[in-house]
Amino acid sequence: MLLLYFVAAGVLVGLLLGGRPASLAEVRFRWWAVALAGLGFQLLLFSEPLASHVGDAGPLLYTISTAVVLAALLRNLRLPGFAIIAAGAALNLAVIVANGGRMPADPAAFAALTGQPAVPTDRFSNSQIASPDTLLAFLGDTMVLPRPLPFANVFSIGDLLIGLGAASFIVRAMRRPVGDIDPRDGTAHVRAASR
């Protein structure tokens, strides 16, 4: 949920720089339904009752849905900020694949978030507590958005890049003149609005 903070910051900075929210509505995303399907599937995968019944298929399903979202992001690299977003998503996918379909979480980060050590559970979770055998652990969830902030959670370098890319996209898209759409492919060519 770190992304929500970056989205809010992007909108605020966009407004302060004279941008218009209406410009965001004109941006055309390729494969948007694919991205939403991948993200929606993950919401189901980590929610009851599916999380308790997915069993050994959970890591594979999580990896596939993450790859689907990354593919949709790659189809939008022409949009500003999407190269950063895709880089963050690729880092997350790399560490997930390296660790058998789960995102490793640093034990210290998890303890700082919850105030207690991790407790094993039968339900599928995208996270696992990192161990000495964890691969690419530095790309896992090593940072903390602490309580009492809303949406407190652990997050990764990849998540941080996704947030920065999203904020950059929002600011630049808001400053694009309304109607500035490439007729060849429907994508927005974002440039700073003249003042």
Secondary structure, DSSP 8 states (H G I E B T S, - for coil): -HHHHHHHHHHHHHHHTT--HHHHHT---TTHHHHHHHHHHHHHHTSTTHHHH-GGGHHHHHHHHHHHHHHHHHTTTTSTTHHHHHHHHHHHHHHHHHTTS-EEE-HHHHHHHHSS-----SS--SEEE--TT-TTGGGSEEEEE-TTSTT-EEEEHHHHHHHHHHHHHHHHHHTS-TT-B-TTT--B-------
